[in-house]
């Protein structure tokens, strides 16, 4: 038997055991948000597994190869987002969490600025989650197809069927438990750095510190910061945390794990650059890394990639189901039933759409641009306490319209800085609306 298939079988058996245990003796609250008792240990692994997806490995190696050390600025963005999220929870969300049934950023905006703001945020979140699911399913289907030697349709059914099964039975609790296992499976990726001799030297450093690429690094840092702030999956986990201490421990541990894994990936990309490897940058990880490893480690790495995609796919699918079900406004038993239906429906729609994905990289940057709008809006609401619904709604509407126009006229491109244009235009509109309202108040209009 192929060792990769053996690894996969073991992985699926463990998933089945976790699902079975998660579905036993659970109540509706456990299914939806683990009864808001997420510990620091659980928070760290589930945040790590839901943030770091398989295409971070593929794109991370490519970006590190193309842009050198400037790619590492993304870690500053991630660290900054985790710090802001912690203080948001401590100063704003923890009190609301006790009094209200919050599941998403939309619920928070609804409490602060009214139902219209909530609907705007939820529309953007649903669109971004569906696009994210399409990307996850697209790549994971290819991995299953390669690993098992089956056609993509069968691989697609297998990928989506597994996720649907354990989410239907165990819900959020199963997602958390499987995230811990899937996160642990990603750790062997650190081992791969020892199989590639270092090509670092002082005279080669200017290659990886090209100032013409600094703009890319800054754009990536800002985009990483804003997207992590606004991820629906992350907020589900924040609202499910036991308290601010558990969340703090979880975020710190998750950041350390992300730096270890993503840092190893960045090392490989920069090392390939210094070695003068001539290869299509987009295939560096799949061909240059996996193809050069011993079979036992290459196979384990391939299964780790599948685990990484599963970890983010289940988080996204469940977050989408909860959003569409409007779980915060319904009795728990009804919320569970509707979440299941919408979750499976979202996975089916995304699976069908994955057949028509025309450009993986362009879709990734479109997703970043869309989520950045919510991240910027959330940051505005945290910084400015006395914020009127008119002002935040102006930002959201103008930002969303700018994003759509950017896709049509293609000024939102594969450059990370361009992904921030819709948020920037929305911010200008917000400032104009704020000045207008202030003048209106001063003149008594």
Buried (B, 14 or more C-beta within 10 A) or exposed (E): EEBBBEBBEEBBEBBBEBBEBBBEEBEBBBBBBBBBBBBBEBBBBBBBBBBBBBBBBBBBBBBBBBBBBBBBBBBBBBBBBBBBBBEBBBEBBBEBBEEBBBBBBBBBBBBBBBEBBBBBBBBBBBBBBBBBBBBBBBBBBBBBBBBBEBEBEEBBBBBBEBBBBBBBBBBBBBBBBBBBBBBBBBBBBBEBBEEBEEBEEEEBEEEBEBEEBEBBBBBBBBBBBBBBBBBBBBBBBBBBBBBBEBBBBBBBBBBEBBBBBBBBBBBBBBBBBBBEBEEEBBBBBBEBBBEEBEEEBBBBBBBBBBBBBBBBBBBBBBBBBBBBBBBBEBEBEBBBEBBBEBBBEBBEBBBEBBEEBEEBEBBBBBBBBBBBBBBBBBBBBBEEEEBEBEBBBBBBBBBBBBBEBBBEEEEBBEBBBBBBBBBBBBBEBBEEBBEBBEEEEEEEE
